[in-house]
């Protein structure tokens, strides 16, 4: 019997300054989604964190919440993460949309198992009306993914704790890959979150850190320029 998984996706620095853009997501079994969200909401209540959270909201007053959330992610075997990193200045694509779509495709390539089923949820963007339709054509009923992807839908991140978790993890990786932790006035709270993730994956820093394709829990793929020609 095939299992169903939910995948919650977001992106960082696709259109904003920074050498590296990132697209990625958090995955969990559909049947366990409710209990995972309940645990995140328990942490929210513990630290009085309400409203949307994510990388931009990391600050000293909420640091305890974010560090506990990172610990929960790594201790929860039902959760996994993957992101793809692309150096915007050294890669060549016909258009920014083509770059976006091909990078998004790489998130799912070698991550999804065509023997299982997936529901993919993507953070809604009001400035792009076509991206979801394009992704559907690339993912649903294709030679690579077969019938494994059941649907691709946009959702509001403000209503989805797991997209917010994806945003947090992507933001932390991008923060150190783009060396924002080295500038004057860098957020010590954000650096603490980055350091917490780095400890969990046994590295000194997330900067320039990537994993092999078989890494299940916290997978970082540097989509090199040689693959984009």
ChimeraX attribute file (.defattr): number of C-alpha atoms within 10 A of each C-alpha:
attribute: neighborCount
match mode: 1-to-1
recipient: residues
	/A:1	5
	/A:2	9
	/A:3	12
	/A:4	16
	/A:5	21
	/A:6	20
	/A:7	25
	/A:8	28
	/A:9	30
	/A:10	26
	/A:11	23
	/A:12	22
	/A:13	17
	/A:14	17
	/A:15	11
	/A:16	9
	/A:17	10
	/A:18	18
	/A:19	16
	/A:20	22
	/A:21	23
	/A:22	28
	/A:23	26
	/A:24	30
	/A:25	28
	/A:26	26
	/A:27	25
	/A:28	21
	/A:29	18
	/A:30	15
	/A:31	12
	/A:32	13
	/A:33	16
	/A:34	11
	/A:35	10
	/A:36	20
	/A:37	14
	/A:38	12
	/A:39	13
	/A:40	20
	/A:41	16
	/A:42	13
	/A:43	18
	/A:44	18
	/A:45	12
	/A:46	11
	/A:47	16
	/A:48	12
	/A:49	16
	/A:50	9
	/A:51	9
	/A:52	13
	/A:53	21
	/A:54	21
	/A:55	20
	/A:56	12
	/A:57	14
	/A:58	22
	/A:59	15
	/A:60	14
	/A:61	11
	/A:62	16
	/A:63	18
	/A:64	17
	/A:65	20
	/A:66	28
	/A:67	18
	/A:68	15
	/A:69	19
	/A:70	19
	/A:71	14
	/A:72	16
	/A:73	22
	/A:74	17
	/A:75	11
	/A:76	12
	/A:77	10
	/A:78	14
	/A:79	21
	/A:80	19
	/A:81	25
	/A:82	25
	/A:83	30
	/A:84	25
	/A:85	26
	/A:86	23
	/A:87	18
	/A:88	20
	/A:89	10
	/A:90	12
	/A:91	15
	/A:92	16
	/A:93	13
	/A:94	7
	/A:95	9
	/A:96	12
	/A:97	13
	/A:98	13
	/A:99	18
	/A:100	19
	/A:101	16
	/A:102	15
	/A:103	22
	/A:104	21
	/A:105	16
	/A:106	17
	/A:107	23
	/A:108	19
	/A:109	13
	/A:110	13
	/A:111	15
	/A:112	18
	/A:113	15
	/A:114	15
	/A:115	12
	/A:116	15
	/A:117	21
	/A:118	23
	/A:119	18
	/A:120	21
	/A:121	24
	/A:122	20
	/A:123	19
	/A:124	17
	/A:125	13
	/A:126	6
	/A:127	7
	/A:128	9
	/A:129	10
	/A:130	9
	/A:131	15
	/A:132	18
	/A:133	11
	/A:134	11
	/A:135	17
	/A:136	17
	/A:137	11
	/A:138	17
	/A:139	22
	/A:140	17
	/A:141	14
	/A:142	13
	/A:143	9
	/A:144	15
	/A:145	20
	/A:146	15
	/A:147	16
	/A:148	23
	/A:149	22
	/A:150	15
	/A:151	14
	/A:152	19
	/A:153	15
	/A:154	15
	/A:155	17
	/A:156	13
	/A:157	24
	/A:158	14
	/A:159	11
	/A:160	16
	/A:161	20
	/A:162	26
	/A:163	27
	/A:164	24
	/A:165	26
	/A:166	28
	/A:167	26
	/A:168	26
	/A:169	27
	/A:170	29
	/A:171	23
	/A:172	27
	/A:173	26
	/A:174	27
	/A:175	24
	/A:176	20
	/A:177	22
	/A:178	18
	/A:179	17
	/A:180	16
	/A:181	18
	/A:182	12
	/A:183	8
	/A:184	7
	/A:185	8
	/A:186	13
	/A:187	15
	/A:188	14
	/A:189	18
	/A:190	25
	/A:191	19
	/A:192	17
	/A:193	25
	/A:194	26
	/A:195	19
	/A:196	19
	/A:197	24
	/A:198	18
	/A:199	13
	/A:200	13
	/A:201	15
	/A:202	10
	/A:203	12
	/A:204	13
	/A:205	18
	/A:206	22
	/A:207	18
	/A:208	14
	/A:209	15
	/A:210	17
	/A:211	14
	/A:212	10
	/A:213	12
	/A:214	9
	/A:215	15
	/A:216	13
	/A:217	18
	/A:218	19
	/A:219	19
	/A:220	24
	/A:221	20
	/A:222	17
	/A:223	19
	/A:224	14
	/A:225	14
	/A:226	9
	/A:227	8
	/A:228	14
	/A:229	8
